[in-house]
Amino acid sequence: MDVIEKEQIEEKFLEFYNSYYIDGINELYLEYPERRSIDIDIGNLEKFDIDLATELVNDPDSILPVANSALAKLNPHEKAKEQAHARFFGSSIDAPLIQNVGSEYIGRMITVDSLVVKRSEIIPKISFATYKCMFCDTVVKEQITKEEVPEVCPQCKRKALKQINKESEFINMQRIAVQDPLEKLKGSTPTWQLEVWLADDLVNTVLPGDRVEITGVLRIRPRRAFRGKEDKLLFTVFFEANAIIHKQKEFAELDITDDDERQIIELSKDPRIFEKIAESIAPSIYGHDDIKKALALQLFGGTPDKQLIDGGMIRNDIHILLIGDPGSAKTRLLQAVTSLVPKGIYVSGKSTSAAGLTASAERDEFSEGGWTLKAGALVLGSGGEVSIDEFDKIGEDDKSALHEALESQTISVAKAGIVARFSAKTSVLAAANPKYGRFETTAYPVDQFNIPAPLMSRFDLIFPIKDVMDEEQDKKIAKHILMQHEVAGNSNAGITIAFDELKKPPMDHEILRKYIAYAKRHVKPRLTPDASARIEDFYIQLRSRGAKQGTTPITARQIEGLIRLAEASAKSKLIDTVSDKDAELSIKLFDYMLSTLGVDSEGRRDIDVIMGIPKEKVAKIGKLLNVIKKIDAEENGARMVRILEEAEKEGIDRSTTTRYMAELERSGDIYSPKQGVYKLVKREE
């Protein structure tokens, strides 16, 4: 581009700025140097001069510097002439999927709709360099626009230029890695990451987990071969960002046409719509009707963006935990839900870590030995659903990292001076096995789960899936599985055989996805006095019964869970108000959980059987400690034989006493000075 052409283009940009963005540029004057750029919709440039806009997209290396120099001329700050940036964005720019970004886009301006997965430390980059020749003392000053830097002295022609840092100017650079949003990928398509370079005031504007549209120029650099040598035939691509537009994360950015919307509204008028939705979840799995209803409610979630009077946000995502015997189809249920959610992530607890689930700060090659912030599944799945299989196999340290993520839906990282907080607004569906392989009828449920009680309490619903020996039920399950295999085999062979017992799901998979997306996008149910009264009555009745029996069947935490479930029920019918019927459904599911898991040995309902230490156990341990204290005072040490005898008089059988004694010794409440003799540990007040 010659000087005359450059001046003509600069004049065009000056006219464009004065016509469309003079107010924004005036604000730039006032906020400089905190603000050094202005966002410009390329659609406005097309209206002004479509040829100039086309040239900008096709040859940004020639046009962008002219656009920036024109902007700098309108800024009265002297130093701003080198720092003013025109940040172009717009829907008319090509927007390929990251996995499709290839050689045809090199040197062109494109936009990528992306999810940030990594962020490096800030890296200084030279922008205006001063060099001095070591032989003839010639000083060379040069604007650095590309990776190549001068090495040969223009005066003596020797390769002896040395950079003078004190007289050079630097700008901040930062690398991020982005990938395609999960909902844009089809089936099991693997995600592909693209390295993006941010410069100047774009640095530190994004965090891992952020959903952003990045407009910039695709560039290449030689690929490093063996021992760091450059391969002159192969190149690595990277993306130089020009503009970043933050997008709100949505559950589903599915394209819903007018025909789809009419079909969705018509479906919502069916009085059995919720039952049909539940029946369409994992139809290949026999039974588990109540669990499928709970999973359907989880897909819709409660009412979002509700705020307490003190400013705190109320969680609207529903967390569910499935604990079952091996071979009880837990994994199939998780995979079925993940396939229904446009933004769904499936991970296995056996092969994941705290960083893989939450977030981390690590040193790696991405930031050339510096610290990199990395987003885990709960951050990347924000706005969707994360299924965690083998939840009980997650390490203890990793489980503790989940407390904050499940309740406050944020993830905090503090490491090596880096303090960051990520959003993790996702619903969690987890599956685990009992500690000893199968459910043990004689032990408390809380003792059978290898999951800390505080973490268990974060789940709104916990369902057992027990493998019960029942001949009639076994026949039905076997017949259901065999029929499916017969139909599938005949279908492969081109033979059509209909089984009356094998029904197709009431709702097509694709329309169900769109129905859920539409409901989450447009419906925000609010509680009615009738629904509130029903939940209040249920809470008070359970608490009153528990007070008489000496148990705690429900706590205030579960009220919020009941509200979320009731709101999800209303949302599934596209209704803006929560009725007493919706409240009744949430109560029914909670009551099902309580009746199957939250019952002590005497048949009393106690939520601590699931999420803490049962009152019955607390009472027995208290009696046992008194027995040990009494015998120790009489005999200077409590022999195990005497403990067993006295405990039996208190109504504690020998096997229970032996088990509790082992627990008390592990927890440090008692100790054994010699074999078969026990004493209480005296604690300082």
Disulfide bonds with the S-S distance in Angstrom:
none
